[in-house]
């Protein structure tokens, strides 16, 4: 039972960390796109 709870907790931590990473990359790409757009004007 303890091993199962630990496995679930670790899996949840990895999923949440992955979501934050993907979100951060999306924000960085959006900022880069905005900078390129401003430079083009």
PQR file of N, CA, C, O and H, with PARSE charges and radii, in Angstrom:
ATOM      1  N   UNK A   1       0.829  -1.198   0.000 -0.4000 1.5000
ATOM      2  CA  UNK A   1       0.000   0.000   0.000 -0.0000 2.0000
ATOM      3  C   UNK A   1       0.869   1.256   0.000  0.5500 1.7000
ATOM      4  O   UNK A   1       0.572   2.224  -0.701 -0.5500 1.4000
ATOM      5  N   UNK A   2       1.940   1.236   0.788 -0.4000 1.5000
ATOM      6  CA  UNK A   2       2.812   2.401   0.882 -0.0000 2.0000
ATOM      7  C   UNK A   2       3.536   2.645  -0.443  0.5500 1.7000
ATOM      8  O   UNK A   2       3.726   3.792  -0.849 -0.5500 1.4000
ATOM      9  H   UNK A   2       2.182   0.450   1.357  0.4000 1.0000
ATOM     10  N   UNK A   3       3.938   1.564  -1.115 -0.4000 1.5000
ATOM     11  CA  UNK A   3       4.615   1.696  -2.403 -0.0000 2.0000
ATOM     12  C   UNK A   3       3.672   2.298  -3.447  0.5500 1.7000
ATOM     13  O   UNK A   3       4.086   3.120  -4.264 -0.5500 1.4000
ATOM     14  H   UNK A   3       3.783   0.632  -0.785  0.4000 1.0000
ATOM     15  N   UNK A   4       2.420   1.889  -3.414 -0.4000 1.5000
ATOM     16  CA  UNK A   4       1.436   2.408  -4.363 -0.0000 2.0000
ATOM     17  C   UNK A   4       1.209   3.902  -4.150  0.5500 1.7000
ATOM     18  O   UNK A   4       1.152   4.668  -5.112 -0.5500 1.4000
ATOM     19  H   UNK A   4       2.084   1.221  -2.750  0.4000 1.0000
ATOM     20  N   UNK A   5       1.082   4.312  -2.899 -0.4000 1.5000
ATOM     21  CA  UNK A   5       0.874   5.727  -2.603 -0.0000 2.0000
ATOM     22  C   UNK A   5       2.086   6.548  -3.038  0.5500 1.7000
ATOM     23  O   UNK A   5       1.926   7.650  -3.563 -0.5500 1.4000
ATOM     24  H   UNK A   5       1.128   3.690  -2.117  0.4000 1.0000
ATOM     25  N   UNK A   6       3.276   6.036  -2.829 -0.4000 1.5000
ATOM     26  CA  UNK A   6       4.496   6.735  -3.238 -0.0000 2.0000
ATOM     27  C   UNK A   6       4.557   6.847  -4.759  0.5500 1.7000
ATOM     28  O   UNK A   6       4.912   7.898  -5.293 -0.5500 1.4000
ATOM     29  H   UNK A   6       3.406   5.141  -2.403  0.4000 1.0000
ATOM     30  N   UNK A   7       4.218   5.783  -5.444 -0.4000 1.5000
ATOM     31  CA  UNK A   7       4.224   5.784  -6.907 -0.0000 2.0000
ATOM     32  C   UNK A   7       3.223   6.801  -7.454  0.5500 1.7000
ATOM     33  O   UNK A   7       3.531   7.530  -8.397 -0.5500 1.4000
ATOM     34  H   UNK A   7       3.930   4.929  -5.011  0.4000 1.0000
ATOM     35  N   UNK A   8       2.043   6.850  -6.873 -0.4000 1.5000
ATOM     36  CA  UNK A   8       1.025   7.808  -7.309 -0.0000 2.0000
ATOM     37  C   UNK A   8       1.502   9.239  -7.060  0.5500 1.7000
ATOM     38  O   UNK A   8       1.334  10.104  -7.920 -0.5500 1.4000
ATOM     39  H   UNK A   8       1.793   6.258  -6.107  0.4000 1.0000
ATOM     40  N   UNK A   9       2.087   9.492  -5.908 -0.4000 1.5000
ATOM     41  CA  UNK A   9       2.570  10.830  -5.579 -0.0000 2.0000
ATOM     42  C   UNK A   9       3.682  11.263  -6.537  0.5500 1.7000
ATOM     43  O   UNK A   9       3.691  12.407  -6.991 -0.5500 1.4000
ATOM     44  H   UNK A   9       2.223   8.789  -5.210  0.4000 1.0000
ATOM     45  N   UNK A  10       4.603  10.378  -6.845 -0.4000 1.5000
ATOM     46  CA  UNK A  10       5.686  10.704  -7.777 -0.0000 2.0000
ATOM     47  C   UNK A  10       5.150  10.944  -9.189  0.5500 1.7000
ATOM     48  O   UNK A  10       5.601  11.855  -9.883 -0.5500 1.4000
ATOM     49  H   UNK A  10       4.596   9.448  -6.477  0.4000 1.0000
ATOM     50  N   UNK A  11       4.202  10.137  -9.602 -0.4000 1.5000
ATOM     51  CA  UNK A  11       3.608  10.306 -10.931 -0.0000 2.0000
ATOM     52  C   UNK A  11       2.912  11.655 -11.038  0.5500 1.7000
ATOM     53  O   UNK A  11       3.043  12.348 -12.046 -0.5500 1.4000
ATOM     54  H   UNK A  11       3.836   9.397  -9.039  0.4000 1.0000
ATOM     55  N   UNK A  12       2.176  12.023 -10.004 -0.4000 1.5000
ATOM     56  CA  UNK A  12       1.487  13.307  -9.984 -0.0000 2.0000
ATOM     57  C   UNK A  12       2.487  14.456 -10.032  0.5500 1.7000
ATOM     58  O   UNK A  12       2.258  15.450 -10.722 -0.5500 1.4000
ATOM     59  H   UNK A  12       2.070  11.460  -9.185  0.4000 1.0000
ATOM     60  N   UNK A  13       3.578  14.329  -9.315 -0.4000 1.5000
ATOM     61  CA  UNK A  13       4.602  15.378  -9.312 -0.0000 2.0000
ATOM     62  C   UNK A  13       5.200  15.559 -10.708  0.5500 1.7000
ATOM     63  O   UNK A  13       5.410  16.689 -11.149 -0.5500 1.4000
ATOM     64  H   UNK A  13       3.764  13.522  -8.755  0.4000 1.0000
ATOM     65  N   UNK A  14       5.475  14.459 -11.402 -0.4000 1.5000
ATOM     66  CA  UNK A  14       6.033  14.551 -12.753 -0.0000 2.0000
ATOM     67  C   UNK A  14       5.040  15.163 -13.733  0.5500 1.7000
ATOM     68  O   UNK A  14       5.426  15.951 -14.597 -0.5500 1.4000
ATOM     69  H   UNK A  14       5.305  13.541 -11.044  0.4000 1.0000
ATOM     70  N   UNK A  15       3.782  14.811 -13.607 -0.4000 1.5000
ATOM     71  CA  UNK A  15       2.762  15.366 -14.493 -0.0000 2.0000
ATOM     72  C   UNK A  15       2.637  16.873 -14.280  0.5500 1.7000
ATOM     73  O   UNK A  15       2.582  17.636 -15.244 -0.5500 1.4000
ATOM     74  H   UNK A  15       3.469  14.171 -12.905  0.4000 1.0000
ATOM     75  N   UNK A  16       2.594  17.296 -13.034 -0.4000 1.5000
ATOM     76  CA  UNK A  16       2.485  18.730 -12.754 -0.0000 2.0000
ATOM     77  C   UNK A  16       3.720  19.494 -13.218  0.5500 1.7000
ATOM     78  O   UNK A  16       3.603  20.598 -13.749 -0.5500 1.4000
ATOM     79  H   UNK A  16       2.640  16.676 -12.250  0.4000 1.0000
ATOM     80  N   UNK A  17       4.882  18.923 -13.024 -0.4000 1.5000
ATOM     81  CA  UNK A  17       6.117  19.566 -13.464 -0.0000 2.0000
ATOM     82  C   UNK A  17       6.140  19.671 -14.987  0.5500 1.7000
ATOM     83  O   UNK A  17       6.582  20.681 -15.536 -0.5500 1.4000
ATOM     84  H   UNK A  17       4.977  18.026 -12.593  0.4000 1.0000
ATOM     85  N   UNK A  18       5.672  18.643 -15.659 -0.4000 1.5000
ATOM     86  CA  UNK A  18       5.618  18.666 -17.121 -0.0000 2.0000
ATOM     87  C   UNK A  18       4.679  19.738 -17.630  0.5500 1.7000
ATOM     88  O   UNK A  18       4.996  20.417 -18.606 -0.5500 1.4000
ATOM     89  H   UNK A  18       5.313  17.823 -15.213  0.4000 1.0000
ATOM     90  N   UNK A  19       3.542  19.908 -17.001 -0.4000 1.5000
ATOM     91  CA  UNK A  19       2.581  20.939 -17.410 -0.0000 2.0000
ATOM     92  C   UNK A  19       3.184  22.319 -17.237  0.5500 1.7000
ATOM     93  O   UNK A  19       3.033  23.172 -18.112 -0.5500 1.4000
ATOM     94  H   UNK A  19       3.284  19.357 -16.208  0.4000 1.0000
ATOM     95  N   UNK A  20       3.850  22.550 -16.145 -0.4000 1.5000
ATOM     96  CA  UNK A  20       4.471  23.850 -15.915 -0.0000 2.0000
ATOM     97  C   UNK A  20       5.558  24.121 -16.944  0.5500 1.7000
ATOM     98  O   UNK A  20       5.704  25.250 -17.413 -0.5500 1.4000
ATOM     99  H   UNK A  20       3.972  21.857 -15.434  0.4000 1.0000
ATOM    100  N   UNK A  21       6.310  23.105 -17.294 -0.4000 1.5000
ATOM    101  CA  UNK A  21       7.380  23.270 -18.276 -0.0000 2.0000
ATOM    102  C   UNK A  21       6.805  23.621 -19.635  0.5500 1.7000
ATOM    103  O   UNK A  21       7.291  24.539 -20.295 -0.5500 1.4000
ATOM    104  H   UNK A  21       6.191  22.187 -16.914  0.4000 1.0000
ATOM    105  N   UNK A  22       5.777  22.901 -20.063 -0.4000 1.5000
ATOM    106  CA  UNK A  22       5.150  23.160 -21.358 -0.0000 2.0000
ATOM    107  C   UNK A  22       4.544  24.560 -21.372  0.5500 1.7000
ATOM    108  O   UNK A  22       4.653  25.277 -22.367 -0.5500 1.4000
ATOM    109  H   UNK A  22       5.382  22.154 -19.527  0.4000 1.0000
ATOM    110  N   UNK A  23       3.911  24.943 -20.279 -0.4000 1.5000
ATOM    111  CA  UNK A  23       3.323  26.278 -20.187 -0.0000 2.0000
ATOM    112  C   UNK A  23       4.402  27.340 -20.304  0.5500 1.7000
ATOM    113  O   UNK A  23       4.215  28.336 -21.002 -0.5500 1.4000
ATOM    114  H   UNK A  23       3.822  24.360 -19.472  0.4000 1.0000
ATOM    115  N   UNK A  24       5.514  27.144 -19.639 -0.4000 1.5000
ATOM    116  CA  UNK A  24       6.622  28.098 -19.691 -0.0000 2.0000
ATOM    117  C   UNK A  24       7.204  28.222 -21.082  0.5500 1.7000
ATOM    118  O   UNK A  24       7.526  29.324 -21.527 -0.5500 1.4000
ATOM    119  H   UNK A  24       5.666  26.335 -19.071  0.4000 1.0000
ATOM    120  N   UNK A  25       7.344  27.104 -21.773 -0.4000 1.5000
ATOM    121  CA  UNK A  25       7.868  27.133 -23.140 -0.0000 2.0000
ATOM    122  C   UNK A  25       6.903  27.887 -24.041  0.5500 1.7000
ATOM    123  O   UNK A  25       7.330  28.669 -24.890 -0.5500 1.4000
ATOM    124  H   UNK A  25       7.083  26.208 -21.411  0.4000 1.0000
ATOM    125  N   UNK A  26       5.613  27.663 -23.866 -0.4000 1.5000
ATOM    126  CA  UNK A  26       4.613  28.371 -24.664 -0.0000 2.0000
ATOM    127  C   UNK A  26       4.676  29.872 -24.438  0.5500 1.7000
ATOM    128  O   UNK A  26       4.560  30.651 -25.385 -0.5500 1.4000
ATOM    129  H   UNK A  26       5.266  27.028 -23.176  0.4000 1.0000
ATOM    130  N   UNK A  27       4.857  30.277 -23.202 -0.4000 1.5000
ATOM    131  CA  UNK A  27       4.964  31.705 -22.893 -0.0000 2.0000
ATOM    132  C   UNK A  27       6.228  32.292 -23.523  0.5500 1.7000
ATOM    133  O   UNK A  27       6.193  33.400 -24.059 -0.5500 1.4000
ATOM    134  H   UNK A  27       4.951  29.645 -22.433  0.4000 1.0000
ATOM    135  N   UNK A  28       7.328  31.570 -23.463 -0.4000 1.5000
ATOM    136  CA  UNK A  28       8.580  32.053 -24.049 -0.0000 2.0000
ATOM    137  C   UNK A  28       8.440  32.218 -25.562  0.5500 1.7000
ATOM    138  O   UNK A  28       8.904  33.208 -26.127 -0.5500 1.4000
ATOM    139  H   UNK A  28       7.357  30.671 -23.028  0.4000 1.0000
ATOM    140  N   UNK A  29       7.806  31.260 -26.206 -0.4000 1.5000
ATOM    141  CA  UNK A  29       7.616  31.333 -27.656 -0.0000 2.0000
ATOM    142  C   UNK A  29       6.716  32.523 -28.004  0.5500 1.7000
ATOM    143  O   UNK A  29       6.962  33.233 -28.979 -0.5500 1.4000
ATOM    144  H   UNK A  29       7.429  30.456 -25.746  0.4000 1.0000
ATOM    145  N   UNK A  30       5.680  32.730 -27.205 -0.4000 1.5000
ATOM    146  CA  UNK A  30       4.784  33.864 -27.429 -0.0000 2.0000
ATOM    147  C   UNK A  30       5.510  35.193 -27.298  0.5500 1.7000
ATOM    148  O   UNK A  30       5.291  36.101 -28.100 -0.5500 1.4000
ATOM    149  H   UNK A  30       5.479  32.153 -26.413  0.4000 1.0000
ATOM    150  N   UNK A  31       6.373  35.316 -26.294 -0.4000 1.5000
ATOM    151  CA  UNK A  31       7.144  36.546 -26.104 -0.0000 2.0000
ATOM    152  C   UNK A  31       8.112  36.761 -27.267  0.5500 1.7000
ATOM    153  O   UNK A  31       8.283  37.885 -27.738 -0.5500 1.4000
ATOM    154  H   UNK A  31       6.551  34.579 -25.643  0.4000 1.0000
ATOM    155  N   UNK A  32       8.737  35.690 -27.723 -0.4000 1.5000
ATOM    156  CA  UNK A  32       9.662  35.804 -28.852 -0.0000 2.0000
ATOM    157  C   UNK A  32       8.901  36.232 -30.106  0.5500 1.7000
ATOM    158  O   UNK A  32       9.387  37.066 -30.870 -0.5500 1.4000
ATOM    159  H   UNK A  32       8.598  34.777 -27.340  0.4000 1.0000
ATOM    160  N   UNK A  33       7.728  35.676 -30.319 -0.4000 1.5000
ATOM    161  CA  UNK A  33       6.914  36.061 -31.475 -0.0000 2.0000
ATOM    162  C   UNK A  33       6.507  37.521 -31.407  0.5500 1.7000
ATOM    163  O   UNK A  33       6.510  38.208 -32.429 -0.5500 1.4000
ATOM    164  H   UNK A  33       7.334  34.998 -29.698  0.4000 1.0000
ATOM    165  N   UNK A  34       6.162  38.005 -30.237 -0.4000 1.5000
ATOM    166  CA  UNK A  34       5.789  39.413 -30.062 -0.0000 2.0000
ATOM    167  C   UNK A  34       6.992  40.317 -30.355  0.5500 1.7000
ATOM    168  O   UNK A  34       6.842  41.364 -30.985 -0.5500 1.4000
ATOM    169  H   UNK A  34       6.160  37.447 -29.407  0.4000 1.0000
ATOM    170  N   UNK A  35       8.159  39.923 -29.908 -0.4000 1.5000
ATOM    171  CA  UNK A  35       9.368  40.714 -30.157 -0.0000 2.0000
ATOM    172  C   UNK A  35       9.676  40.777 -31.644  0.5500 1.7000
ATOM    173  O   UNK A  35      10.056  41.830 -32.156 -0.5500 1.4000
ATOM    174  H   UNK A  35       8.281  39.072 -29.396  0.4000 1.0000
ATOM    175  N   UNK A  36       9.517  39.674 -32.329 -0.4000 1.5000
ATOM    176  CA  UNK A  36       9.770  39.646 -33.788 -0.0000 2.0000
ATOM    177  C   UNK A  36       8.752  40.528 -34.505  0.5500 1.7000
ATOM    178  O   UNK A  36       9.094  41.247 -35.444 -0.5500 1.4000
ATOM    179  H   UNK A  36       9.208  38.819 -31.913  0.4000 1.0000
ATOM    180  N   UNK A  37       7.512  40.468 -34.060 -0.4000 1.5000
ATOM    181  CA  UNK A  37       6.462  41.280 -34.675 -0.0000 2.0000
ATOM    182  C   UNK A  37       6.753  42.778 -34.489  0.5500 1.7000
ATOM    183  O   UNK A  37       6.595  43.568 -35.419 -0.5500 1.4000
ATOM    184  H   UNK A  37       7.234  39.883 -33.298  0.4000 1.0000
ATOM    185  N   UNK A  38       7.176  43.154 -33.286 -0.4000 1.5000
ATOM    186  CA  UNK A  38       7.515  44.566 -33.023 -0.0000 2.0000
ATOM    187  C   UNK A  38       8.707  44.997 -33.880  0.5500 1.7000
ATOM    188  O   UNK A  38       8.729  46.113 -34.400 -0.5500 1.4000
ATOM    189  H   UNK A  38       7.305  42.512 -32.530  0.4000 1.0000
ATOM    190  N   UNK A  39       9.685  44.123 -34.025 -0.4000 1.5000
ATOM    191  CA  UNK A  39      10.874  44.453 -34.816 -0.0000 2.0000
ATOM    192  C   UNK A  39      10.517  44.603 -36.293  0.5500 1.7000
ATOM    193  O   UNK A  39      11.117  45.412 -37.000 -0.5500 1.4000
ATOM    194  H   UNK A  39       9.667  43.216 -33.603  0.4000 1.0000
ATOM    195  N   UNK A  40       9.552  43.834 -36.753 -0.4000 1.5000
ATOM    196  CA  UNK A  40       9.148  43.914 -38.151 -0.0000 2.0000
ATOM    197  C   UNK A  40       8.435  45.225 -38.455  0.5500 1.7000
ATOM    198  O   UNK A  40       8.481  45.711 -39.585 -0.5500 1.4000
ATOM    199  H   UNK A  40       9.065  43.177 -36.178  0.4000 1.0000
ATOM    200  N   UNK A  41       7.780  45.795 -37.458 -0.4000 1.5000
ATOM    201  CA  UNK A  41       7.066  47.071 -37.660 -0.0000 2.0000
ATOM    202  C   UNK A  41       8.084  48.161 -37.660  0.5500 1.7000
ATOM    203  O   UNK A  41       7.735  49.332 -37.813 -0.5500 1.4000
ATOM    204  H   UNK A  41       7.742  45.400 -36.540  0.4000 1.0000
TER
END
